[in-house]
Amino acid sequence: MKKKFFTAGLLLIIMTVAGTAQEQPGIPAGISIAFRSGSAAGLSEYLNSTVELVMPDKEDFYSKSVAESILKDFFSRHHSREFVIRHQGAKSDAQYAIANLETDKGKFRVYFLLKKVDGSPLIHQIRIESEND
């Protein structure tokens, strides 16, 4: 009897999550393309005027142009091989994604937060954490 309730509850949760995931707007494809190709200029198109970067060697709020420069330096030192979004979600006017970035120097977990500014989703935060530790 307990198994039936557990199975029914689990099925209800899965259906609810699946239904919610279909209603959420997706992360712009250009962001994935930019990470996959290691293009700071491509990411720059989606950066807010101020961005919080949390990286292995940097952590602060930066202007869009400085953030692009920091990302360009990161991608020049870590050539991107693969980028896969593993999870994404949305709440109100914010979206987030958790992804895996594989580079020639190792693997990284990437988190980014987007919020709508004048109707367009812009990146407000990027966290890049090494998985090699």
TAQUI-V298176 format. One record per residue. N is the residue number from 1. RES is the residue in one small letter. PHI is phi in whole degrees, 0 to 359 (NA if undefined). Layout:
n=N res=RES phi=PHI
n=N res=RES phi=PHI
//
This chain:
n=1 res=m phi=NA
n=2 res=k phi=297
n=3 res=k phi=296
n=4 res=k phi=295
n=5 res=f phi=295
n=6 res=f phi=297
n=7 res=t phi=297
n=8 res=a phi=296
n=9 res=g phi=295
n=10 res=l phi=297
n=11 res=l phi=298
n=12 res=l phi=298
n=13 res=i phi=296
n=14 res=i phi=299
n=15 res=m phi=294
n=16 res=t phi=295
n=17 res=v phi=296
n=18 res=a phi=297
n=19 res=g phi=293
n=20 res=t phi=294
n=21 res=a phi=297
n=22 res=q phi=288
n=23 res=e phi=278
n=24 res=q phi=284
n=25 res=p phi=290
n=26 res=g phi=279
n=27 res=i phi=291
n=28 res=p phi=305
n=29 res=a phi=300
n=30 res=g phi=300
n=31 res=i phi=292
n=32 res=s phi=298
n=33 res=i phi=298
n=34 res=a phi=295
n=35 res=f phi=296
n=36 res=r phi=298
n=37 res=s phi=267
n=38 res=g phi=69
n=39 res=s phi=256
n=40 res=a phi=294
n=41 res=a phi=296
n=42 res=g phi=295
n=43 res=l phi=291
n=44 res=s phi=303
n=45 res=e phi=299
n=46 res=y phi=251
n=47 res=l phi=277
n=48 res=n phi=289
n=49 res=s phi=297
n=50 res=t phi=231
n=51 res=v phi=229
n=52 res=e phi=271
n=53 res=l phi=250
n=54 res=v phi=234
n=55 res=m phi=227
n=56 res=p phi=305
n=57 res=d phi=241
n=58 res=k phi=214
n=59 res=e phi=200
n=60 res=d phi=184
n=61 res=f phi=266
n=62 res=y phi=229
n=63 res=s phi=292
n=64 res=k phi=304
n=65 res=s phi=292
n=66 res=v phi=292
n=67 res=a phi=299
n=68 res=e phi=298
n=69 res=s phi=297
n=70 res=i phi=296
n=71 res=l phi=294
n=72 res=k phi=299
n=73 res=d phi=297
n=74 res=f phi=301
n=75 res=f phi=291
n=76 res=s phi=286
n=77 res=r phi=272
n=78 res=h phi=231
n=79 res=h phi=289
n=80 res=s phi=291
n=81 res=r phi=246
n=82 res=e phi=206
n=83 res=f phi=220
n=84 res=v phi=227
n=85 res=i phi=284
n=86 res=r phi=265
n=87 res=h phi=205
n=88 res=q phi=213
n=89 res=g phi=201
n=90 res=a phi=211
n=91 res=k phi=208
n=92 res=s phi=55
n=93 res=d phi=260
n=94 res=a phi=243
n=95 res=q phi=232
n=96 res=y phi=218
n=97 res=a phi=214
n=98 res=i phi=238
n=99 res=a phi=221
n=100 res=n phi=249
n=101 res=l phi=243
n=102 res=e phi=254
n=103 res=t phi=236
n=104 res=d phi=291
n=105 res=k phi=252
n=106 res=g phi=143
n=107 res=k phi=254
n=108 res=f phi=227
n=109 res=r phi=261
n=110 res=v phi=241
n=111 res=y phi=240
n=112 res=f phi=217
n=113 res=l phi=241
n=114 res=l phi=243
n=115 res=k phi=228
n=116 res=k phi=284
n=117 res=v phi=232
n=118 res=d phi=53
n=119 res=g phi=86
n=120 res=s phi=251
n=121 res=p phi=285
n=122 res=l phi=236
n=123 res=i phi=285
n=124 res=h phi=255
n=125 res=q phi=211
n=126 res=i phi=229
n=127 res=r phi=241
n=128 res=i phi=237
n=129 res=e phi=241
n=130 res=s phi=292
n=131 res=e phi=262
n=132 res=n phi=275
n=133 res=d phi=289
//
